[in-house]
Each structure stands twice: as C-alpha cells, then as structure tokens.
Amino acid sequence: MGALPHPLGTTFRVWAPHADAVSVVGPFNDWTPTAHPLAHEADGYWAADIAGLQPGTEYKFWLRTGKHELTRHDPYAREVTHSAGNSVVPRHDFDWADDQFQMPAWNELVIYELHVGTFHAPDPARPGTFLDVVEKLDYLRELGINAIEIMPPTEFPGGRSWGYNPAHPFALETDYGGPQAFKELVKQAHRHGIAVILDVVYNHFGPGDLDLWQFDGWSENDGGGIYFYNDWRAETPWGHNRPDYGRPEVRRYIRDNALMWLEDYRVDGLRCDSISHIRNVDGSNDPARDLPEGWSLMKWINEEIQAKMPWKITIAEDLQGNPYITRATTDEGQGFSAQWDAAFVNIVRDALTTPHDADRHLLAVAETLGQTYNGDAFQRVIYTESHDEVANGKSRVTEEIMPGDAHSWFPKKRATLGAALVFTAPGIPMMFQGQEMLADGYFSDDQPLEWQHAEQHPGLVHLYRDLIRLRRNLDGHTRGLLGQHTALLHVNDTDKILAFRRWDQGGPGDDTIILANFADQTHPAYTIGLPAGGQWRVRFNSDWQGYDEEFGNFESIDTEAAEGEYDGQPFHASFGLAPYSVLILSQQAAD
C-alpha cells in the first residue's frame, strides 16, 4: 500500500471503495488529474506504476466521488512535507551497518520514557529532534538505561505536541527530523545497548489535519467515512474519530502500521496507548459498550508479532487492572507482554505525597508491592512518574510534595524513597525524563528539560545509577530483583515501616531484602526477620550524603544475622534506618 519506489519508478496503491476515479498528482504533472490515473482493482483498491518517479517526489491522491473532487494525502504516507502539506515518496534504503542488537530479557529492562521535542532541545526556537536525542545516549547508557520509550513521534499538526493526536500514522514528524533521522536514532540506540520502544496510538486518529476523515467522500451520520465508525462506536474523549476495527481494510491498516515499526524501523517494542478505548467505547468495563472487534484486532497484532518476532515487547496502557490484557492469546487473553500498572503508581504516589506520616496508607503500599498479573512478576510496568502523572493538572512527585520548593529535603527524600520501590518491587521499572535529576514543575510540550538540573544534583543522578545497577544485578549481588518471587516480611503501620524479600532461586547473591521507612523518624537499630543466617550487607542506603549534601548520612552497617524467629523468618538482624529512607540488603555470593 502507499508509494512503493523501485529502480524504474514508483508504484502507487490506495483503497478508496466509493471513488469513481483516482489519480496521482504532484509537481511532476503540474497537479493534473488526467495525467496519471490509477486502475481500479478488486474490492475498492486502485493502483498504477509511474515510471521515473523517485524517492523525494511530492504527491497526493486525487479522487472523484460523484460530483465531488477531493485531493488527499496518502493514508500510508511514510513521509510528508508537513501535516497539511504533501505526501513524499519515501526512501527505503538505509545503512544499518552492523546492527546486531539483542533485546534484553524483559526482567532486565529499565525503561526511560522521553518526549523527543523536549528531552533535549538545544535551540529554544525549535523542538528537539531525533538526532538531539542521539546526543544524550551516552548519558542514558551511563545511567544504566537499556530501553527508551518514545512518546508518539508520528506526524501531528504543528511542531509541538505530546504526539497523541496523530494526523498521519505512518509518517514521522517532520520537525523531529523525519524517517531517516528516526532510523539513525534506532541505530545509535542499539549501538549503545539501548532498546527502542515506540508509543503508538490506535484508539483514535487526529482530530486535526486528518485527511483520513471522509477519505473518499463517503460517510454516514456525518461521520468519518471508510476509516472510522460512523455510529455511536465512533465516540472517544478526543472526538468522534475511532477507527472502524471491524472493517478488514482498517484492521489491516493498523496491523501494517504496527509491523512496519518493528520490521522496517527495527524498533524493539510497542507501547499501545489507551487500549481500554480500543476494547470499549468509554474505556470502561461496561460490557454493553464493549468493542469485541477492537479486542480481536489487538489480539491478532500480538499473535503476528509473537509468531514473527517473539523477542519484541508489546506494552498496553489499559489501566483497568485487567489480567486478560497480558494473558496469552491461547488462553482468551489479548496477548500483551506487559501493561502499565495504575494501582502501583496511584497507591505509591499517594503514600509519597500525603503530607502527614500518620495518614500514609502503608497497608495499601504493602499490598501493591507484591501484585502480579497472571502470576508473572514482569507483566506489569511500574513507575511513580509518566507523562500522564506529571501533567493535566498534576506535577512531578517532588512538586506535589512541596509546591514551589521541590528541591528541598522532604521532596528529595520521599521522591527517592519512591524510586527505590520502583526499582525493587516486582515489575518492569520505568522512569520519566528528568526524574533522576529532580526535574520540577510539570511536563509541557513547549518546556524543554532543564539539563542544568543534572549538574545541580549529580548525587541524585548517582542514586538512580546505583539503583539501576542493583536492579539489573550488574555486580552479581542482587539476583533476586530479577526473580519472580516476592514475599512481604514486615509491615509496621504504626511507625510506617515495611520490609519485603525478592528472590529468584534464593541464597547468597540472590535473596534481596528491601527495608523502607515512610516516616520522618530515625531508628538506630530496627529489627527485621531474615530468611538465612550469616552476614547481610547493606548494598544501598538512600540516606548516604554522597547522594545529596542535605541527607543525614545515617549509618547502617553490614550485620550478622542472629538465630531466632522474627517476622516468620528463622533469623533476624537490626539495621540503622534514617527518615524516609530505603536499605537494600543481600549476602555475598560465593566465589
């Protein structure tokens, strides 16, 4: 479909079932509809081969439906001059060089969500580009990141947007650099050992600069025409612009889009926006408003990906806590690899931002720490900040804790407490751009990330680097953080302290204990139960002054476990525990 260049010219193919005539127009024929007509094929498809047309040629489709003449972008256009401009015959050639990237195992992933336009924008007069992101890959690699999740970079109206208003789903945003620059970003990310996960939007298209709307002139009920529902099922929070998931040609359009990113652009996974609005008109669990064809579409796409590229990850944003989203397609599930976990972020953020210690819902935190979908610890993505949590009337965690004073002691301590939970609880950890450097305020697509924060808070960047290193078990002491097993050991709702155990097979170098203090109270020797005797080493103490000069540097030393039951464990030991702090403990692995 679309414009398919070859050595002798370009073949064009388009679906327009209600058109009486279709042609290709552009500067090459002075926009003359009679010059290059397309032949009608079966089932509403039209095609023609035009000799001599090469990549870079601008074009559009001209359609006549009854008395109406229309000029439309190519629905499959991979490049446009801009969202309201012309389609461009794409260049498919690209030098991928020696790209032999291997996707990390999903239990080893650490995801960094970023927005191309604001992540690194050296020139304040324009949004950041794909190549500007490339310039920061060294920084991300040193931080320990092995996957970036890119907010939707497909062509949208104007140059600044979150990206969730796709005008041309197959084309990459011109102001970000277009398709060749995006391929370069993927190539360079892979060279840095970093996977690329792309955010895609299939729950609606547009609403602006949307040539898909009434594409060939036909519609019902003043609806969107052939690419959209034309009845009550079209309704979304973003307009009456939901694709028609029951129409075979539209299902193929979305499926082709998903596979294009994974195959042609070599991205390593997809994060699918608001899946709840694909399976249900309202994004709810009301069966009367379900869209079974939306469910079957995503199931089909996941089956295709798993059959062809099972190492590539698909992540759903459903936010309803539905285990069937990540259940296998052979077991009535939708087949996603993982899903964003709304319960974790809502409960943990609430605990971090609640002003008074006595009001923190520690039991809720304890419960969400051990939750899984379908018994798999890595079917959920956990975080305290994403693009949704830091905008739309909400702010960064630090800003929520102390508005206008986000760089003071309380916000720093409680935000890093939350970060430690993200990197130690079962799940795939994710952070939002700038979180590690104490970015404050809220996210906006016209406010670039202030990189001077990384220079102002190098210790906090170090803290995140240490947490990620432990999470990925790079030193061989914390294998348990990669394991499937979690057990809650200790919940003290009075003092707001909890401890939990993570393990894979168990034993030294594997068993990992996390001790977290959710109150502004110091404990010189706090006792918890331990699963084994021997010396337990403090691998991480979030109160270390090296992370921030305002931290207390409260001592917590390696300790020999004493025999005797405590917290239902056969051994116990005591550790120094600072306010709003986390300790990560494990035993030395045998040589």
Residue pairs with C-beta under 8 A, 6 or more apart in sequence:
1 13
1 14
1 15
1 75
1 76
1 253
1 256
2 12
2 13
2 14
2 74
2 75
2 76
2 77
2 78
2 170
3 10
3 11
3 12
3 59
3 74
3 76
3 77
3 78
3 87
3 89
3 90
4 10
4 11
4 12
4 13
5 53
5 54
5 55
5 89
5 90
5 91
5 92
8 51
8 52
9 49
9 50
9 51
9 52
9 53
9 54
10 49
10 50
10 53
10 54
10 57
10 89
11 47
11 48
11 49
11 50
12 24
12 38
12 47
12 48
12 49
12 50
12 59
12 61
12 74
13 38
13 41
13 45
13 46
13 47
14 22
14 38
14 45
14 46
14 47
14 61
14 74
14 75
14 76
15 44
15 45
15 46
15 75
15 226
15 249
16 22
16 44
16 46
16 61
16 63
16 215
16 216
16 226
17 43
17 44
17 216
17 218
17 226
18 44
18 65
18 216
18 217
18 218
18 226
19 46
19 63
19 64
19 65
19 216
19 217
20 64
20 65
20 66
21 33
21 37
21 63
21 64
22 37
22 38
22 40
22 46
22 61
22 62
22 63
22 64
23 33
23 34
23 35
23 36
23 37
23 38
23 48
23 61
23 62
24 36
24 38
24 48
24 50
24 59
24 60
24 61
24 62
25 31
25 32
25 33
25 35
25 36
25 59
25 60
25 61
25 62
25 71
26 57
26 58
26 59
26 60
26 86
27 57
27 58
28 53
28 57
28 59
29 35
29 36
33 62
33 64
33 69
36 48
36 50
37 48
38 46
38 47
38 48
38 61
39 46
39 47
39 48
40 46
41 47
44 249
53 59
53 89
54 89
55 88
55 89
55 90
55 91
55 92
56 88
56 89
56 91
57 88
57 89
58 81
58 85
58 86
58 87
58 88
58 89
59 74
59 86
59 87
59 88
59 89
60 71
60 72
60 73
60 74
60 86
60 87
61 71
61 72
61 73
61 74
62 69
62 70
62 71
62 72
63 69
63 70
63 71
63 72
63 215
63 216
63 217
64 70
65 216
65 217
65 218
66 217
68 217
70 215
70 216
70 217
72 211
72 215
73 80
73 86
73 87
73 168
73 211
74 87
75 170
75 211
75 212
75 215
75 227
75 253
76 170
76 253
76 256
77 87
77 88
77 90
77 168
77 170
77 171
78 88
78 90
78 170
78 171
78 172
78 179
79 87
79 88
79 89
79 90
79 171
79 172
79 174
79 178
79 179
80 86
80 87
80 88
80 155
80 168
80 171
80 174
81 88
81 174
82 155
82 174
83 155
83 156
83 157
83 158
83 167
83 168
83 174
83 208
83 209
84 157
84 209
87 171
90 179
91 179
91 180
92 264
94 180
94 183
96 183
96 187
96 266
97 187
99 187
99 190
99 191
99 266
101 190
101 193
101 195
101 266
101 268
102 311
103 195
103 268
103 269
103 311
103 312
103 313
104 146
104 147
104 195
106 313
106 337
106 338
106 378
106 428
107 377
107 378
107 428
107 482
107 483
108 146
108 472
108 482
109 146
109 147
109 195
109 313
109 428
109 429
110 144
110 145
110 146
110 147
110 423
110 428
110 429
110 430
110 431
110 468
110 471
110 472
111 145
111 147
111 148
111 149
111 197
111 381
111 428
111 429
111 430
111 431
112 140
112 143
112 145
112 147
112 148
112 149
112 430
112 431
112 432
112 433
113 148
113 149
113 151
113 386
113 387
113 430
113 431
113 432
113 433
114 133
114 148
114 149
114 150
114 151
114 432
114 433
115 150
115 151
115 162
115 163
115 387
115 433
115 443
115 445
116 127
116 128
116 129
116 130
116 132
116 133
116 150
116 151
116 153
116 173
116 176
117 127
117 128
117 159
117 160
117 161
117 175
117 176
117 445
118 127
118 128
118 433
118 443
118 444
118 445
118 446
118 447
118 448
118 449
119 128
119 132
119 133
119 136
119 433
119 448
119 449
120 128
120 132
120 133
120 135
120 136
120 448
120 449
120 451
121 127
121 128
121 132
121 448
121 449
122 128
122 132
124 448
126 159
126 175
127 159
127 160
127 175
127 176
127 445
128 176
128 448
129 175
129 176
129 177
129 181
130 153
130 176
130 177
130 181
130 182
130 184
130 185
131 177
131 181
131 184
131 185
133 148
133 185
134 184
134 185
134 188
134 189
137 188
137 189
137 192
137 194
138 192
139 454
140 148
140 192
140 194
141 192
141 193
141 194
142 465
143 436
143 461
143 464
143 465
143 468
144 464
144 465
144 468
144 469
144 471
144 472
144 474
145 194
145 468
146 193
146 194
146 195
146 472
147 194
147 195
147 196
147 197
147 268
147 269
148 189
148 194
148 195
148 196
148 197
149 197
149 198
149 199
149 271
149 315
149 430
150 196
150 197
150 198
150 199
151 162
151 163
151 164
151 199
151 387
152 162
152 163
152 164
152 166
152 198
152 199
152 200
152 201
152 273
153 163
153 172
153 173
153 176
153 182
153 198
154 163
154 166
154 167
154 168
154 169
154 170
154 171
154 172
154 173
154 200
154 201
155 166
155 167
155 168
155 171
155 172
155 173
155 174
156 163
156 165
156 166
156 167
156 173
156 208
156 209
157 165
157 167
157 208
157 209
159 173
159 175
160 445
160 446
161 445
162 387
162 445
163 173
163 199
163 201
164 201
164 238
164 273
165 206
165 207
165 208
165 238
166 201
166 205
166 206
167 205
167 206
167 208
167 209
167 210
167 211
168 209
168 211
169 200
169 201
169 205
169 257
170 257
170 260
171 179
172 178
172 179
172 181
172 182
176 182
179 265
182 265
183 265
183 266
185 196
186 196
186 265
186 266
186 267
187 266
189 195
189 196
190 196
190 266
195 268
195 269
196 266
196 267
196 268
196 269
197 267
197 268
197 269
197 270
197 271
197 313
197 315
198 261
198 265
198 267
198 269
198 270
198 271
199 270
199 271
199 273
200 257
200 258
200 261
200 270
200 271
200 272
200 273
201 273
201 274
202 243
202 254
202 257
202 272
202 273
202 278
202 298
203 236
203 242
203 273
203 274
203 275
203 277
203 278
204 236
204 238
204 239
204 241
204 242
204 243
204 277
205 212
205 227
205 228
205 241
205 243
206 212
206 213
206 238
206 239
206 241
207 238
207 239
207 241
210 241
212 224
212 225
212 227
212 228
213 224
213 225
213 227
213 228
213 241
214 224
214 225
215 225
215 226
215 227
216 225
216 226
217 225
218 225
218 226
219 225
219 230
220 230
220 231
221 230
221 231
223 229
223 230
223 231
223 234
223 240
224 230
224 234
224 240
224 241
226 244
226 247
226 249
226 250
227 243
227 244
227 250
227 253
228 234
228 240
228 241
228 242
228 243
228 244
229 242
229 243
229 244
230 244
232 281
233 242
233 244
233 281
233 291
234 240
234 241
234 242
235 242
235 281
236 242
236 277
236 281
237 277
237 283
242 277
242 281
243 250
243 253
243 254
244 250
245 251
245 254
245 278
245 291
245 293
245 294
245 296
245 297
246 293
251 293
251 297
251 300
254 297
254 301
255 297
255 300
255 301
255 304
258 270
258 301
258 304
258 305
259 301
259 304
259 305
259 308
261 267
261 270
262 268
262 269
262 270
262 305
262 309
262 312
263 308
263 309
267 312
268 312
268 313
269 312
269 313
269 314
269 315
269 337
270 312
270 313
270 314
270 315
271 314
271 315
271 316
271 317
272 278
272 298
272 314
272 315
272 316
272 317
272 336
273 317
274 283
274 317
274 318
275 298
275 316
275 317
275 318
275 325
275 334
275 336
275 339
276 283
276 284
276 317
276 318
276 319
276 320
277 283
278 291
278 294
278 295
278 297
278 298
279 290
279 291
279 294
279 295
279 298
279 318
279 334
280 286
280 289
280 290
280 291
280 294
281 289
281 290
281 291
282 289
284 320
285 320
285 322
295 334
298 316
298 334
298 335
298 336
299 329
299 333
299 334
299 335
301 314
302 314
302 329
302 334
302 335
302 336
303 329
303 335
305 312
305 314
306 329
306 335
313 337
313 338
314 335
314 336
314 337
314 338
315 336
315 337
315 338
315 339
315 340
315 381
316 325
316 326
316 334
316 336
316 338
316 339
316 340
317 339
317 340
318 325
318 339
318 340
319 340
319 342
320 342
321 341
321 342
321 343
323 333
323 373
323 374
324 332
324 333
324 334
325 333
325 334
325 336
325 339
325 373
326 333
326 334
326 335
326 336
326 337
326 338
326 339
326 373
326 374
326 376
326 379
326 380
327 333
327 334
327 335
327 373
327 374
328 335
329 335
333 374
337 379
338 378
338 379
338 380
338 381
338 428
339 373
339 379
339 380
339 381
340 380
340 381
340 383
340 386
341 371
341 380
341 381
341 382
341 427
343 368
343 371
344 368
344 371
344 380
344 382
344 383
344 425
344 427
345 382
345 383
345 384
345 386
345 389
347 361
347 364
347 365
347 367
347 368
348 365
348 368
348 384
348 418
348 421
348 422
349 384
349 389
349 397
349 400
349 418
350 361
350 364
351 360
351 361
351 362
351 364
351 365
351 518
352 384
352 397
352 400
352 401
352 414
352 415
352 417
352 418
353 397
353 400
353 401
353 414
354 360
354 361
357 496
357 518
357 519
357 520
357 521
360 496
360 518
360 519
362 491
362 492
362 493
362 496
362 498
362 518
363 491
363 493
365 421
365 498
365 518
366 488
366 491
366 498
366 500
369 421
369 425
369 426
369 486
369 488
369 498
369 500
370 425
370 426
370 486
370 487
370 488
370 500
371 380
371 426
372 379
372 380
372 426
373 379
373 380
376 484
377 426
377 427
377 483
377 484
377 485
377 486
378 426
378 427
378 428
378 484
380 426
380 427
380 428
381 427
381 428
381 429
381 430
382 422
382 425
382 427
382 428
382 429
382 430
383 389
383 422
383 429
383 430
383 431
383 432
384 397
384 415
384 418
384 419
384 421
384 422
384 435
385 396
385 397
385 431
385 432
385 435
386 430
386 432
387 432
387 443
388 394
389 432
390 396
390 432
390 442
390 443
391 442
391 443
391 444
394 400
394 442
395 403
395 440
395 441
395 442
396 406
396 435
396 439
396 440
396 441
396 442
397 411
397 414
397 415
397 418
397 435
398 406
398 407
398 411
398 412
398 415
398 438
398 440
399 406
399 411
399 440
399 441
399 442
401 410
401 411
401 414
401 415
402 408
402 410
402 411
405 411
406 438
406 440
406 441
407 438
407 440
407 456
407 457
408 550
409 550
410 580
412 438
412 460
412 548
412 550
412 551
413 542
413 551
413 579
413 580
413 581
414 580
415 438
416 460
416 463
416 542
416 547
416 582
417 516
417 517
417 518
417 542
417 580
417 581
417 582
419 431
419 435
419 463
419 464
419 467
420 467
420 514
420 516
420 540
420 542
420 582
420 584
421 514
421 516
421 582
422 429
422 430
422 431
423 429
423 467
423 468
423 470
423 471
423 481
424 467
424 470
424 471
424 481
424 502
424 512
424 514
424 582
424 584
425 486
425 500
426 484
426 486
426 502
429 471
431 464
432 443
433 439
433 449
434 449
434 450
434 453
435 464
436 454
436 460
436 461
436 463
436 464
436 465
437 451
437 453
437 454
437 456
437 457
437 460
437 461
438 453
438 456
438 457
438 460
439 449
439 450
439 453
440 453
441 447
454 461
457 548
459 546
459 547
459 548
459 549
460 547
460 548
462 546
462 547
463 542
463 547
463 548
466 540
467 540
469 475
470 477
470 478
470 481
470 539
470 540
470 584
471 478
471 481
472 482
473 479
473 481
473 482
476 509
476 589
477 509
477 537
477 539
477 586
477 588
477 589
478 509
478 512
478 539
478 584
478 586
479 503
479 504
479 505
479 509
479 510
479 512
480 501
480 502
480 503
480 504
480 506
480 510
480 511
480 512
480 586
481 502
481 512
482 504
483 502
483 503
483 504
483 505
483 510
484 504
485 501
485 502
485 503
485 504
486 500
486 501
486 502
487 500
487 501
488 498
488 499
488 500
489 499
489 500
489 501
489 513
489 528
489 529
489 567
489 568
489 569
490 497
490 498
490 499
490 500
490 515
490 528
490 529
490 567
491 498
492 498
495 517
495 519
495 521
495 523
496 517
496 518
496 519
496 521
497 515
497 516
497 517
497 518
497 519
497 523
497 526
497 577
498 515
498 516
498 518
499 513
499 514
499 515
499 516
499 528
499 529
499 567
500 513
500 514
501 511
501 512
501 513
501 514
501 531
502 511
502 512
502 514
503 510
503 511
503 512
504 510
506 531
507 532
507 587
508 532
508 534
508 586
508 587
508 588
508 589
508 590
509 586
509 587
509 588
509 589
509 590
510 586
510 589
511 531
511 532
511 586
511 587
512 539
512 584
512 585
512 586
513 528
513 530
513 536
513 583
513 584
513 585
513 586
514 582
514 583
514 584
514 585
515 526
515 528
515 575
515 577
515 582
515 583
515 585
516 581
516 582
516 583
517 523
517 526
517 577
517 578
517 579
517 580
517 581
517 582
518 580
519 579
519 580
520 579
520 580
521 579
522 552
522 554
522 577
522 578
522 579
523 576
523 577
524 576
525 574
525 575
525 576
526 574
526 575
526 576
526 577
527 566
527 572
527 573
527 574
528 566
528 567
528 572
528 573
528 574
528 575
529 565
529 566
529 567
529 568
529 569
529 571
529 572
530 536
530 561
530 566
530 569
530 571
530 572
530 573
531 569
531 570
531 571
532 561
532 570
532 571
532 587
533 561
533 563
533 570
533 571
534 560
534 561
534 587
535 558
535 559
535 560
535 561
535 587
535 588
536 558
536 559
536 560
536 561
536 573
536 585
536 586
536 587
537 558
537 585
537 586
537 587
537 588
538 556
538 557
538 558
538 575
538 583
538 584
538 585
539 584
539 585
539 586
540 582
540 583
540 584
541 554
541 556
541 578
541 581
541 582
541 583
542 551
542 578
542 581
542 582
542 583
543 551
543 552
543 553
543 554
543 556
543 578
543 579
543 581
544 551
544 553
545 551
545 552
545 553
551 578
552 578
552 579
554 576
554 577
554 578
554 581
555 576
556 575
556 576
556 577
556 578
556 583
557 575
557 576
559 573
559 574
559 575
560 573
561 571
561 572
561 573
562 571
562 572
562 573
563 570
563 571
564 570
564 571
564 572
565 572
566 572
575 583
575 585
577 583
